[in-house]
Amino acid sequence: MDLQEQLKNLFPDHQPLEEEIKKDPKNQIWMQEDPIICKYEKRKGKPITILEGYTGADEDFKKLAKELKTRLSVGGSFKNDSIIIQGDYRNQIMEILEEKGFKVKRVGG
């Protein structure tokens, strides 16, 4: 039983405000006007995909990195204001980011 259900049991007469219903803290990520740069490199002979150019908070970028890694089932990290994903996943990453409403620019190859 989640927290919302417990609150409904304790306060059955309470009617939640529309703002409370619309707010979903899990999906609140800063959206920016400038495109996120998605580029491909090889380090030590292995392909990686790098995302750079996010102007929001680091915590939001870390959430985005975690979501990308779990959706693609790959490893990666967040270092120096960039997301590093193991492997060449530019097309899939660009599709996921465009679904979320980001503008993405492909660089290199």
Buried (B, 14 or more C-beta within 10 A) or exposed (E): EEEEEEEEEEEEEEEEEEEEEEEEEEEEBEEBEEBBBBBBEEEEEEBBBBBBBBEEEEEBBEBBBEBBBEEBEBEBEBEEEBBBBBBBBBEBBBEBBEEEEBEBEBEEE
